Amino acid sequence: MTRQPLPVLAVLLLPFAAGAQTLPVNDYPTEARAEYVFGCMAVNGQSPTALRQCSCAIDVIATILPYDAYVAAETVLAMRQTSGERSTLFRETAPATGFVAELRRAEAEAEILCF
């Protein structure tokens, strides 16, 4: 009698495979989360409390706003800091304003829940 470990292994891994499907689609890369936390801590203090609050904030934002929308909003905000004709597009167009508004709503929710 030969043993067939493959079917047994598949049955044992089934709960993990099912759990992997429930992960959020909008999961942010670690680098993006860390960058947010560093910026947040620069504004709110370099304390363990600020670290917890800022980590909480980016987690909340990630549950509300898909990563692509987050990147778009951050890009708009960065482009608004520049001068020239191109920056006008990022100040006055409806899509640009919409991306920033979505980010601001997510940040407000994070503020309520984390700070």
N, C-alpha and C positions, 0 to 999 in steps of 0.2 A: 504494500500500500504506500503510495507516494503522497507526500503532503503538498498542499497547494497554498503557500503563504500569501500569494497575491490577492485572492478573494478575501482572506481574513484581514489583510492589511487595508484593503479598500473599505471594508465594513468599519474598521477601527477609525479610519480617517474621515469617514462620512460626516460626523458631527462638525469637524473642523472645516470641511469644505462648505457645509451649509452656513456656518458662521461667517466664512469669508465673503459670502454673497450679501451679507447684511451690513458690511462695512459701508460707511458713507461714500457716495460717489464723488463728493466734492472735497475729499481729503486734501489738505494743503501739504506741500513738501515741508520737511523739517526745517530747511533753510529759511523758508518764508515765515514759518512760525517763530523761529529764533530771531529773525530780523525784526519782526513786530514786537517781540518781548523786549529786545534791547532798546528799541526806540521808545517804547512805553515806559520802561524803567528809567530812561534818561529824563523823561518828563515827570515821573511820579516818585523818583527816589530810588536809590540803589539798595533797597532793603529786602529782606526775605518776604515781607508782606507785599511789597510791590511786585516781586517775582511771582507770587501766587496769584495776585490780582491780574497782572498782565497776561500770564499764562491762561488763566480762566477766560480773559477777554478774547484772545485769539481763538480759543476753542469755541466760544459762543459764536463769534463771527463766522467761523468755518461751518457751523451747523446751519447758519442762515443764508450765507452768500456763497455760491459756487466759486471755486478758485479762479476760474477765468474772469468772472465778474470782478473779483477782488483785484486781480492784476490790471484789468481795464481801469478801474477806479483809481488805483495807485498811479497808473500811467498818466491819467488825466490830471491828477493833483500835481505830479511832478512837472508836467508840461505847462501847467498854469504858473509855475514859478519862473519860467523862462520869459524872455521878452521877444518881441517880434511878431510878424504876421502869423506865423504858424501857431503861436500860443493863443491867438484870438479864437481859432477853431475849437480849442479845448475849453474856452471860457463861455462861448455863446451857443454852441450847438446843443440840441435837445439830447442826443445820445450821451454826450459827455456829461451833461448835467444829471441825467438819469443814473449813470454809473456811480457818480459821487453821492447822489441822494440815497441810493441803495446801501452804499457803504456807511453813510452817516446813520441810517436807520439801524443797521446791524451793530454799529459802535454804541448807539444809544441803548440798545438792548443789553449789550455786554456791560455797559456802565451800570445799569440797574442791577444786573445779576452778580457782578463781580466786585464792585467797589463800594 
